[in-house]
Amino acid sequence: MDLITTFFNIDVLRQAAPLLLRGFWLTILLGATSLVISLSLGLLLVLIRLYSPKPLRWLAVAYIDIFRALPLLVLLILVYYALPFVGIRLSSFWAATAALSLVASAYMAETFRAGIEAVPRGQFEAAQTLGFSWPRMMADIILPQAMRLVVPPTTGVSIGLIKDTALASVVALPDLLKQATQTQAFYANPSPLVGAALLYLVLLLPLVRLVSILEARQKRSR
Amino acid sequence: MSQKTASPSGTDPIITMRKVEKHYETFHALRDINFDVRRGEVVAIIGPSGSGKSTLIRCINRLETISSGEIVVDGTKVEDGKSLALVRAEVGMVFQQFNLFPHMSVLRNVAIAPMRVRGIPKAEAESRARQLLERVGLSAHVDKYPDQLSGGQQQRVAIARALAMEPLVLLFDEPTSALDPEMVGEVLDVIQSLAATGVTMLVVTHEMGFARRVADRVVFMEAGQIIEQGAPNDLFDNPQTDRACAFLSAIMHSAG
């Protein structure tokens, strides 16, 4: 058996393609859903973390620390296999979405915090002296500046999140990796795995490049 | 706002500070400040750096909290709560570092607070902003962003931004200290032209010539205390305290 027929077997790839593409779609759907949830939750968390009264603030700190410390795979298995014991039964898609969002929102919150803290104090003071209410000050003055600063690191966290969707195959979600391992077993040929790897690259390489471009642009504008 | 029609020469105080004390951790920043500002009065605050000048005016709009005492602005006590936004909307401030909003055009910098805080429609706020920018000589720059302007131009935008809220009181915190020398004049000219309009102003400054020209009253501070105050000519030409004397002679020497 030569290299081509083992790893790049066109016949196998052609037959596996519909399943791989279906898995690819599910991976994108899982990544996008988790991304939207973790961005919103991360913003909420950082506002609580920075500006709420003390007990709430401590809760936000605890949340952020715990979910950054807990391995995602362990959390995923807890959500999928342990929660049913207390009557919470999530589908593999929503179990994966929950685990990914819990962890990614903690990282998002820390990223956003760096951005908010990088906005000069004078910006807060200028808005306050003009009579801005706190929500208006955040919405019009502070967050637009903070978010611009954190576009590159936030994109980085998003890339990590999309990569981590592959862990969902552990809870039997037929995502890209799961489809690849199943077709690989069926055809007794690893080409589908190579195909899956290529599809991950198609999705993520442009994003990785984008982060570099954004970082370079930001460095220049400083 | 009927208050604004009150005669500039009226004697009723618009700002009252009573027994104000301010402590940072171990540093006593303000000591027993008792201080009134009349409606329409222009007050220059001078003194060595670290003497509490900036802290004093920053307490008036509660950018700094006070440790004890009382501050009243236009009949409203300055304290946390719902009334604070009202006080702040009536008290404009111009900072040493300009603090323009870098993500907004010059026009929007000036129009945003009336829109968001007073609920004035965009078209109206922007037309008023254009008038103000014309008044500070920046009509040609309304669509630029702050980082495209010189320091002097940025500070004039900041003044227009403060004026857009039609404040009863304007606080200037060393408005020319961050400027290149050739730009100081254009900013002082704008401030001087405002003094003639009857708005109450407190100006923390190191520009003694400006203080003498524009102020109705000059306050000399040192070590967190008001040491001496009076009409500019009296204070500059005939200071009554040794410390004011020493400060002024040091300034005059360094000014050459």
Interface residues (C-beta under 8 A of the other chain):
Chain A: P120 G122 Q123 E125 A126 Q128 T129 L130 G131 F132 S133 R136 D140 I141 P144 Q145 R148
Chain B: N61 L63 A85 L86 R88 A89 V91 G92 M93 F95 Q97 N99 L100 F101 P102 H103 I112 A113 R116 V117 R161 A162 M165 L171
